């Protein structure tokens, strides 16, 4: 794959949050530890894993809503953060190109602003409209793009359902004509019937506007539907990354296999025939992760080697990466 196609790339990204203590006793929550991947122009990379595994932190750190602890972030060939080289560029010009749709449509909209002002705020910040009339026109066309209408512009967030609020959040992200959007569990707070509508809308917007997505979710069945490639995270580490069909049909990592076995089957015969892999124990704390492979405390195949050294992400077959000593 030629480098010209890559839009976003992160290398050895690390995000540790201070959690008390002083000097040698300082403690850190190791939310993201040594994660590397790239996203090509126009594709959707899905990121899955159970709650607390660091998916959202990857998305926010990539946009530098959190300053990374270590690593490198490259956007469209330009390095926007590099800890070693001490590069940290001003993000304002990049905010137009990189946007985010937040998980909770109830918390991410200001309750004192009208929908028109919420969608219009990015237009104001980046001076994208030369007159009030043009601003109003842009806001209405953005609302129509996401399935709302001009009457909604004068209402407040509390007058809308969760699905409609999420549409407002998407319109706000689209207001600056971005190229790349981090979708942070955009459907997890919505009813199942609404989820499908919102996911389909994301796909339509991608084909109309040529968008690139990092689509974060904990529900593999949603991610499988929208993503070109899927990455699986466990306790701050990327454990597997592959083309979405390849990952679902030929997963290599024991954790991925367990996640895939939990996807509900609509066909009763297939559901009875499918073998559910249940993991033992709880996810360890990111304050004090296990030595070696982080998954070893719950892995049925763990050996002595797994406790001693951390497996690196290796290319097992073309485009299929996994981090496991047993491969």
Secondary structure as the mmCIF struct_conf table of DSSP 4:
data_model
#
loop_
_struct_conf.conf_type_id
_struct_conf.id
_struct_conf.beg_label_comp_id
_struct_conf.beg_label_asym_id
_struct_conf.beg_label_seq_id
_struct_conf.end_label_comp_id
_struct_conf.end_label_asym_id
_struct_conf.end_label_seq_id
HELX_RH_3T_P HELX_RH_3T_P1 UNK A 3 UNK A 5
STRN STRN1 UNK A 6 UNK A 18
BEND BEND1 UNK A 20 UNK A 20
HELX_RH_3T_P HELX_RH_3T_P2 UNK A 23 UNK A 25
STRN STRN2 UNK A 28 UNK A 40
TURN_TY1_P TURN_TY1_P1 UNK A 41 UNK A 42
STRN STRN3 UNK A 44 UNK A 48
BEND BEND2 UNK A 50 UNK A 50
TURN_TY1_P TURN_TY1_P2 UNK A 51 UNK A 52
BEND BEND3 UNK A 53 UNK A 54
HELX_RH_AL_P HELX_RH_AL_P1 UNK A 55 UNK A 62
TURN_TY1_P TURN_TY1_P3 UNK A 63 UNK A 64
BEND BEND4 UNK A 65 UNK A 66
BEND BEND5 UNK A 69 UNK A 69
STRN STRN4 UNK A 70 UNK A 75
TURN_TY1_P TURN_TY1_P4 UNK A 76 UNK A 77
STRN STRN5 UNK A 78 UNK A 82
TURN_TY1_P TURN_TY1_P5 UNK A 83 UNK A 86
STRN STRN6 UNK A 87 UNK A 88
BEND BEND6 UNK A 91 UNK A 91
HELX_RH_AL_P HELX_RH_AL_P2 UNK A 92 UNK A 95
TURN_TY1_P TURN_TY1_P6 UNK A 96 UNK A 97
STRN STRN7 UNK A 98 UNK A 101
BEND BEND7 UNK A 103 UNK A 103
TURN_TY1_P TURN_TY1_P7 UNK A 105 UNK A 107
BEND BEND8 UNK A 108 UNK A 109
TURN_TY1_P TURN_TY1_P8 UNK A 111 UNK A 112
BEND BEND9 UNK A 113 UNK A 113
STRN STRN8 UNK A 114 UNK A 114
HELX_RH_AL_P HELX_RH_AL_P3 UNK A 115 UNK A 125
TURN_TY1_P TURN_TY1_P9 UNK A 126 UNK A 127
BEND BEND10 UNK A 130 UNK A 131
HELX_RH_AL_P HELX_RH_AL_P4 UNK A 132 UNK A 145
TURN_TY1_P TURN_TY1_P10 UNK A 146 UNK A 147
HELX_RH_3T_P HELX_RH_3T_P3 UNK A 150 UNK A 154
BEND BEND11 UNK A 155 UNK A 155
STRN STRN9 UNK A 156 UNK A 156
HELX_RH_3T_P HELX_RH_3T_P4 UNK A 157 UNK A 159
BEND BEND12 UNK A 160 UNK A 160
HELX_RH_AL_P HELX_RH_AL_P5 UNK A 162 UNK A 174
TURN_TY1_P TURN_TY1_P11 UNK A 175 UNK A 176
BEND BEND13 UNK A 179 UNK A 179
STRN STRN10 UNK A 180 UNK A 184
BEND BEND14 UNK A 185 UNK A 185
TURN_TY1_P TURN_TY1_P12 UNK A 186 UNK A 189
BEND BEND15 UNK A 190 UNK A 190
HELX_RH_AL_P HELX_RH_AL_P6 UNK A 192 UNK A 209
TURN_TY1_P TURN_TY1_P13 UNK A 210 UNK A 210
STRN STRN11 UNK A 212 UNK A 216
BEND BEND16 UNK A 218 UNK A 218
HELX_RH_AL_P HELX_RH_AL_P7 UNK A 220 UNK A 226
BEND BEND17 UNK A 228 UNK A 228
STRN STRN12 UNK A 229 UNK A 234
TURN_TY1_P TURN_TY1_P14 UNK A 235 UNK A 236
STRN STRN13 UNK A 237 UNK A 243
HELX_RH_AL_P HELX_RH_AL_P8 UNK A 244 UNK A 249
BEND BEND18 UNK A 250 UNK A 250
BEND BEND19 UNK A 253 UNK A 253
HELX_RH_AL_P HELX_RH_AL_P9 UNK A 254 UNK A 261
TURN_TY1_P TURN_TY1_P15 UNK A 262 UNK A 262
BEND BEND20 UNK A 263 UNK A 263
HELX_LH_PP_P HELX_LH_PP_P1 UNK A 264 UNK A 265
BEND BEND21 UNK A 266 UNK A 267
HELX_RH_AL_P HELX_RH_AL_P10 UNK A 268 UNK A 273
BEND BEND22 UNK A 274 UNK A 274
HELX_LH_PP_P HELX_LH_PP_P2 UNK A 278 UNK A 280
BEND BEND23 UNK A 281 UNK A 281
HELX_LH_PP_P HELX_LH_PP_P3 UNK A 283 UNK A 285
TURN_TY1_P TURN_TY1_P16 UNK A 286 UNK A 287
BEND BEND24 UNK A 288 UNK A 288
HELX_LH_PP_P HELX_LH_PP_P4 UNK A 289 UNK A 290
BEND BEND25 UNK A 291 UNK A 293
TURN_TY1_P TURN_TY1_P17 UNK A 294 UNK A 295
HELX_RH_3T_P HELX_RH_3T_P5 UNK A 296 UNK A 298
TURN_TY1_P TURN_TY1_P18 UNK A 300 UNK A 301
HELX_RH_AL_P HELX_RH_AL_P11 UNK A 304 UNK A 308
BEND BEND26 UNK A 309 UNK A 309
HELX_LH_PP_P HELX_LH_PP_P5 UNK A 310 UNK A 312
STRN STRN14 UNK A 314 UNK A 317
TURN_TY1_P TURN_TY1_P19 UNK A 318 UNK A 319
STRN STRN15 UNK A 320 UNK A 322
TURN_TY1_P TURN_TY1_P20 UNK A 325 UNK A 326
#
